[in-house]
C-alpha cells in the first residue's frame, strides 16, 4: 500500500497561521482607536489630516501587503512541498524496438517498420546532445544493435539497419535494455530463459557471463533511477522469451521507468496478413499498460504514423523535464521579503511613515 502524498514537511507549524486573523483584528482595533482619538480635536482642519483623509484606499495597501508577507512567512515555516518541473537527469535512453515480421503491416503508412524508423530518428534529433542513446531490437530474441553513444549518425545508421525476424520477445527486449544500462551486474538473458543449469555459452553481447564480475544488486523503489529510461515500442504481443511482466518487475527493482508505445491493430485482422489469423499478431495493450504501471512509466498508443510522431515528440519533452516534489519554503520567504520591502516603500511614499 502506498503512503499518501506529503504536502508539508513540518505540518505541525501550520497552527501559527492563527496569528493572521489576530493581526487583522489588531489592525481594525488600531484604526478604531485612531478615529476615537482624532474626534477629541475641536478643529476639523486638524481631524482630517489625523484620520488620513485624502489617502482613501491607499492607506490600507501597505498594511495589507505586510499582512500577506507575514502569512507567507508563517506558511513557509511548515516547509510546503509542490510538484515542480525541473530539467531531467537522464544520461542514457534505451530505444527497444520490435522488429517482428508483423512490422511489415501497412495499417501504419507506408508500413509499421518504416514509420517506426522515421519516428525514432526524429526522436533522436530533439533529444539534448548530452544524452546517450542505445538501440535494442527484439523479435524471436533480443540484441544490442548500437551501444549507448552520443553519436547521432551511428544511431541513425543502426536504425536503418533493422532486419525483421519471426517472434516477439517483448520481455527479452526489456532485459537486454537493462543489460546495457547495468553491465556490471552480470544480467544473463539466457539464464533467465533456460535456467541456471542450462546456460548456452556466451551471452548476447558475445562475452562469457562467468568472466563478468557481478556487482551486488540492491533493489530500489520503482521509478527512482533518474539516470536512464527505456522507450519500448511494439506492435504485437509476447510469443517467446522472458515473461513481459517479469521483465517489467526487474526494471522496477532497478528503478528504471519504461515508457511503452503500442502501435498497430488492437482488434480484428492485421492488414496485409490475411492468412495470419493468430491472436499474437494483435497489439497486447493490457500487458504494455502493466509494464508502464509497474515501472512508474507511461503508456502511449499510436494508430498511425502521424500519431507515432506525436508520441515520440511528447516523449522527447517528457524525458527532458521531470516533475519532482520540491520544497518551496525559500520561494515563499523571498516573496515575503519583497512584499515587506514594497509595504515599507509605499508607506514612506504615501503616508510618510513606516507600517
N, C-alpha and C positions, 0 to 999 in steps of 0.2 A: 504493500500500500504506500502510495507516495504521500510525502508530507505536504500540507497546504503551503502555498507561497507565503513568504515573509515580506512584509512591506516596510517594516521598521526594525532596525537592529536593537534599539532601546525603546520599545513601546511604552515602558513604564513612565517615561518622561512626558508623555502626552498630557498628563494631568496638569502640567504647567500652563497649558492653554487656557485654563480657567482664569488666569490673570488678565486675559484680553477683555472680557466683558467688565471686569472690575475697573480697568483703566478707562473704559468708556464712561462708566458711572462717575468716576473721579473727574473726568473732563467735563461732563454735564454739570456736576456739582460746582466746579470752579466757575463755569460760565454763569450759573445762577447766583453764586456768591458775588461775582464781579458786578452783576446787574444790581444786586441789592446795595452794594457799597456805592455805586455810582448814583443811585437815587437820593443819597443824602445831600448831594450838592444842590444848591439853590438855583444856580445858573444853568440853563440848557446849553449854553455855549461850552460849558465845561463837561456836561454829561455826555454829549455826542462823541468827543474825542476819547473819553474814558471807555465808552462802550464799543469803540472801534467802528463807528458809523462811517459809511462810505466804502468800507472794505468788502461788505457783503459776504459772499461765499468764500472769498479768498482767505478770510481769517481762519477758516476751518481746514484749508488744504494742508498746511504744514503739520498740524497735529494728526490729521488723517494719515499722511504719509509715514509719520513717525510710528503711528499705531500699527500700520501694515508691516513696517520694518521689525517692530518688536514681535509681532505674530510670526513672521518668518523665522526669526531667531529662535523663538520657543519651539517652533515646529522642527527646525534643524537639530535641536537638542535630542530629538528622538531618532536621529540618523535614518531618514527615509530612504527607500530604495525605489528605483524606477528602471524600466526597460529602455536602454539607450542604444542607438545604433552606432557601432564602433567598427573601425577597419578590422577585417578578419585577419587571423594569424596563420591562415593556411599557407604552408610552404610547398605542399605536394598535393596534386589532384590526380586520381587514377580514373581513367576512362575505361570501363569494362563494357565491351560492345559485343552483342550477339552477331555471329556470322553463320548461323544455321541456314540451311537451304531455303527455309521459308522466307528469308530476307529477299528472295527474288520476286516476291508477290508485288503486283502492280497497283494495289489499292492505295499506296502512297507513291505518287508520281515522282520521277519516272519508274522507280521501284524502291522498295524499302531500303535496300543496301545503299544505293546512290544517295538517297535522301539523308540517311544516317551519316554517311561520309561527309557530305556537304555541310550538314549542321554541325558536325564535330569540328571541322576545320574553321567554320565561322566562330564557334565557341572558343577555340584557341586564340583567335585574333583579339577577342575582347578581354581575355584574362590578362592581368598585370604581368609584365615581363619577368618579374622576380618569382613567379610561381612555377615550380617544376611540374611537369605532366608526364605520366606514364600511360602507355596504351596496352590494354589486355583484351584479347579476343577469346570467345568461348563458343564452342559448338558441341561436338561429342566429348571434347576435353577443353582445357583452358591453357593458354600460353601467353608469355610476355612477348609482345610484338616490338615494343620500344620501352626501354627502361626510362626511369624518371630523368628528364632533361629539361634544360631551358631553351634548347634549340627548336624553334617552331618549324623550321624547314624539315628537320628529321622526323618530327611528329607528323607533319602533313604527308611526308613520303610513306610513313608507316601506315597511315590511314588509307592511302591509295593502294597499298599492297595487300589488302584483306583478301583472303581466299575462303569461300564458303564451303562448309562441310555438313555432314549429317549429324543430327542430335542437338540437344540443347542442355548444356550443363550449367545452369544459372548459378547454383551454389558453388561449383568449382571456380567460376569466374570471380566470385567474391573472395574465396580462399586464396587464389593466386594473387589477387589485388593486395590482400593482407601480407602475403609472402613478400611482395615488392616493398611494402611500407615498413615491414619489420623483419629484415633479412637475418638479424642476429638471433631470432627466436627459433630458428630451425623448423618452421611450419612446413609440414610434409603432406602435400595433397594425396600422394599415392598411399601413404599410411592411413589417411582418413577414409579413403575409399575401400581399401582391401584389408586394413587392419595391420597391427604391428608385426604379425608373423608372416605376412605375405608382401613384403616390400618388393618393388620391381626395379631394383637397382638405383639408378640416378633419378633425381627429381627433375621437374620440368625445365629448370634453368641450366641443366647439364652438369650440376655439381653433385657430389656424393653427400647426402644428408649426414652421414656419420662423421664427415670431416668438418662439419659446421659446429662451432662452439655455441651451444644453446644458451641463450640468455634467460634467466629465471623470469617467468611471467607472473605478474601480479594484476589481477582483474581491476578495472577502473569503472566508474559509473558510465552508463551509455551516453554517448554524445559529448564526453568530457575531453576527448583528444582533439585539440584545436589545430594541430599542425598538418592535418591531412583530411581528405574526404574522398569518397568513392562515388562516381556517377555511373550507374548501371543502366544500360539500355538493352531491352529485349523485346521480341515480337511474339514470343511463344511461351511455353511452359516447360519446366524441367522434365527431361526424358532420361537423364543419366547423371552420373557424378554425385557429388555431395548433396545431401538434402538442403534445399534452399533456406529453410528456416534455421537449420543447424548452423549453416554458414553465417546467417544474419546474427544469430546469437553470439557467434565467435567474434564478429565485428563489433557487436555491442560490448562484449567484455574488454575489447581493446579501446573502447571509447570512440570508435570511428563511425561517423554518420554515413549512411548510404542513401543517396538520392536516386530513387528508382524512376526510370522513364519507360512507359509502356507504349508501344505503337502497333498498329495493325488491327486485325479483326478480333472483336470480343466474342461475338455470337455469329453463327452461320458459317457458310463455306468461305474458304480463303480464295480470293480472286487469283486466277492463274493456276490453281491447284485443284481443279475439279475432281481429279481422280484420287486426291488425298482426302479421305473422309475422317481421319483420326482427329480426336479432340485435342491432341497435342499440337496441332497446327494453330490453335487459337490462343490468344493472349490470356494469361492467368493473372488477372488483376488482383484477386484476393491475396495471392502469395506476395506480389510486389508491394501491396499496401502493408502487409505484415512485416516485410523487410524494412520498409521505411519507418514503421511504428516502433519496431524493436530497437532500431539503431538511432532513434530520435531524428531521422531524416524526413524527407518529403516524397510523396508520390505524384507523378505527372503523367497524364495521358495525352498522346499526340495522334490524332486521327488522320492527319495528312502532313505533307512536307512543310507547309507554312506553319502549322501548329507546332511541329517539331522544332522549327527555327525559333519560334517564340518561347518554347520551353527552355531551350538552351540559352536564350537571351536572359530569361528570368533566372536561370541557374547561375549564369555568369555574374549577375548582380548579387544574387543570394550568397555566393561563395566569396564575394569581396567584402561584404558587410555582415557583421554578426550583431544580433540583438542580445545584449547582456544586461543582467541585473546589476546596476551600479548605484553606489551611494551618492546622493545629490546634496548632502549637507553643505558642502563647500559652495555650491552654486547658490543655495538659499542664503547662506551667510554673506556672500558677495552682493547679492541683490539687496539684502537688508542694509548693508553698509552704504550702497549707492542711494537708497531711498532716504536714509538718515541724513546723508550729505545734502540731498535735494531739499529735505524738510528744513534743515538749518539755513540753507541759502535763501529759500523763499521766505522764511521767517524774517531774516535780516533785510531782504529786499522790500517786502510788502509791509511788514509790521514793525520794523526797526527793533526787533527783539529776537531772542532765541527760544524755540519751543522748549 
